[in-house]
Amino acid sequence: MKRIGNVPHYLPEGHISTKSNPKQPVFGTVALISPMKNIHNIINALSQIKADLNYSLYGPVKDTAYWQECQKLIARLPSNIRFEYHGSIQPHEVEKMIAGFDFYIQPSKSENFGHSIFEAFNQGVPVIISDQTPWKNLYAKHAGWDVDVSKSGSLESAIRQSLAMDMMPT
C-alpha cells in the first residue's frame, strides 16, 4: 500500500527513540535553508548558550546568500556548541533524524502547519518553535515552547529552559 504524500504518519505504539550522545543534549532542525525558517536566529541564540550541546541541521539550501550569512555566524559559535549541517535528506529519513533529537527547534517566521513539528510531537520530542504556527501554549501542555522570536532573547531563553529540564540524561 502506498502512503499518502506530504502527510506524516504515526509510529507504532511502544516506539522508543534513541539519542546519539546521552551526555550532551541534541537539538535539531529539519527545514529548508531560507530566511523564512529563521536558521540565523537559532545560530544567534546558540552563540549565547554556555552549556555543551550538539545541534544538527538537515535540509536543502534554498537561498545561497542566506546560507552564506548563516555560515559566517556558525564560524563564530563558541567551542561548547557543536554545529553540524548534514544537507538534504529524503522524506522517509525525517522520522529517524527527529527521533535522535532531544529537542526539535524551528523558529519559522510563519508556518501554516509544520510537518516536521508534527513529526517531533509524534516522536515525543519537545519543540522550540515560533508563535507563528498553529501550535500554541506548548509549555502549559508540556510539549515545548512557542516563542515570539521577534523579541530579543526569547529563543535563547527557551533553549536555556530546555537545558534545565531534569528529564535530560546525566
C-alpha positions as CSV (number, residue, x, y, z in Angstrom):
1,M,0.0,0.0,0.0
2,K,1.3,3.5,-0.9
3,R,1.4,6.2,1.8
4,I,-0.4,9.5,1.3
5,G,2.2,12.0,0.2
6,N,3.2,15.0,2.3
7,V,1.4,13.7,5.4
8,P,3.3,12.4,8.4
9,H,2.3,9.1,9.8
10,Y,2.1,7.8,13.4
11,L,4.7,5.5,14.8
12,P,3.6,2.1,16.2
13,E,2.8,2.2,19.9
14,G,5.8,1.4,22.1
15,H,8.3,3.0,19.7
16,I,11.3,4.3,21.7
17,S,13.7,6.7,20.2
18,T,17.4,6.5,21.0
19,K,19.7,9.5,21.4
20,S,23.1,9.6,19.8
21,N,25.0,11.0,22.9
22,P,23.4,10.7,26.3
23,K,25.9,13.2,27.8
24,Q,25.1,16.2,25.7
25,P,21.6,17.3,24.6
26,V,21.0,17.2,20.9
27,F,18.9,19.9,19.3
28,G,18.0,19.6,15.7
29,T,16.1,21.1,12.8
30,V,14.8,19.6,9.6
31,A,13.9,22.5,7.3
32,L,14.6,24.3,4.1
33,I,17.6,26.7,4.5
34,S,15.8,30.0,3.8
35,P,15.1,33.3,5.7
36,M,11.5,32.1,6.4
37,K,12.8,29.2,8.5
38,N,14.9,31.7,10.6
39,I,18.0,29.5,11.0
40,H,20.2,32.5,11.7
41,N,18.0,33.2,14.8
42,I,18.9,29.7,16.1
43,I,22.6,30.3,15.5
44,N,22.5,33.6,17.3
45,A,20.7,32.1,20.2
46,L,23.1,29.2,20.4
47,S,26.0,31.7,20.5
48,Q,24.8,32.9,23.9
49,I,24.5,29.4,25.5
50,K,27.3,28.4,27.8
51,A,26.3,24.7,28.2
52,D,27.7,22.0,25.9
53,L,25.3,20.9,23.3
54,N,25.0,19.4,19.8
55,Y,23.0,21.0,17.1
56,S,22.1,19.2,13.8
57,L,20.6,20.9,10.8
58,Y,19.1,18.9,7.9
59,G,17.6,20.4,4.8
60,P,18.4,21.7,1.3
61,V,19.8,25.2,0.8
62,K,17.1,27.2,-1.0
63,D,18.8,30.6,-0.5
64,T,22.5,30.6,-1.1
65,A,23.2,34.1,0.1
66,Y,21.2,33.5,3.3
67,W,23.2,30.3,3.9
68,Q,26.5,32.1,3.4
69,E,25.4,34.6,6.1
70,C,24.5,31.7,8.4
71,Q,27.9,30.1,7.8
72,K,29.6,33.3,8.9
73,L,27.6,33.1,12.2
74,I,28.4,29.4,12.6
75,A,32.1,30.1,12.3
76,R,31.8,32.4,15.3
77,L,30.0,29.9,17.6
78,P,31.7,29.1,20.9
79,S,33.5,25.8,21.2
80,N,30.8,24.4,23.5
81,I,28.4,24.3,20.6
82,R,28.9,21.5,18.1
83,F,27.0,22.6,14.9
84,E,26.6,20.0,12.1
85,Y,25.0,20.7,8.8
86,H,24.0,17.4,7.1
87,G,22.4,18.6,3.9
88,S,19.2,17.3,2.4
89,I,17.6,14.1,3.5
90,Q,14.8,12.0,1.9
91,P,11.3,12.3,3.4
92,H,11.4,8.8,4.7
93,E,14.5,9.7,6.8
94,V,12.9,12.6,8.6
95,E,11.3,10.4,11.3
96,K,14.6,8.8,12.1
97,M,16.5,12.1,12.3
98,I,14.0,13.7,14.6
99,A,14.0,10.6,16.8
100,G,17.6,11.3,17.5
101,F,17.0,14.8,18.9
102,D,16.3,15.7,22.5
103,F,14.7,18.9,21.3
104,Y,13.4,20.0,18.0
105,I,13.9,23.7,17.2
106,Q,12.3,25.6,14.3
107,P,11.6,29.3,14.9
108,S,9.9,29.8,11.5
109,K,8.6,33.3,10.7
110,S,5.4,31.6,9.5
111,E,4.0,28.0,9.3
112,N,0.5,27.0,8.2
113,F,1.0,23.5,9.7
114,G,4.7,22.5,10.1
115,H,5.0,18.8,9.1
116,S,8.4,18.4,10.8
117,I,7.0,20.0,14.0
118,F,4.2,17.4,13.9
119,E,6.8,14.7,13.4
120,A,8.6,15.9,16.5
121,F,5.3,15.7,18.5
122,N,4.7,12.3,17.0
123,Q,8.1,11.2,18.3
124,G,7.6,12.7,21.7
125,V,10.4,15.2,21.2
126,P,9.8,18.6,22.9
127,V,9.8,21.5,20.4
128,I,11.0,25.1,20.5
129,I,9.1,26.9,17.8
130,S,7.9,30.4,17.0
131,D,4.5,31.6,17.9
132,Q,3.8,32.0,14.2
133,T,2.5,28.4,13.8
134,P,-0.9,26.8,14.7
135,W,0.8,25.1,17.6
136,K,0.1,27.2,20.8
137,N,0.5,27.1,24.6
138,L,3.1,24.3,24.3
139,Y,4.7,25.0,27.7
140,A,1.4,24.6,29.5
141,K,0.9,21.3,27.7
142,H,4.4,20.0,28.5
143,A,5.2,19.8,24.8
144,G,7.8,22.6,24.4
145,W,7.9,26.3,23.8
146,D,6.2,28.6,21.3
147,V,8.1,31.8,21.5
148,D,7.8,35.3,20.0
149,V,11.1,35.2,18.1
150,S,10.8,38.9,17.3
151,K,11.6,39.6,21.0
152,S,15.3,39.6,21.7
153,G,16.4,36.7,23.9
154,S,13.2,34.7,23.7
155,L,14.6,31.8,21.7
156,E,17.8,31.8,23.9
157,S,15.6,31.7,27.0
158,A,13.6,28.7,25.7
159,I,16.9,26.9,24.9
160,R,18.1,27.6,28.5
161,Q,14.8,26.4,29.9
162,S,15.1,23.2,27.9
163,L,18.6,22.6,29.1
164,A,17.4,22.9,32.7
165,M,14.8,20.2,32.3
166,D,15.6,17.3,34.6
167,M,14.4,14.8,32.0
168,M,17.8,15.1,30.4
169,P,20.1,12.1,31.0
170,T,23.1,12.8,33.2
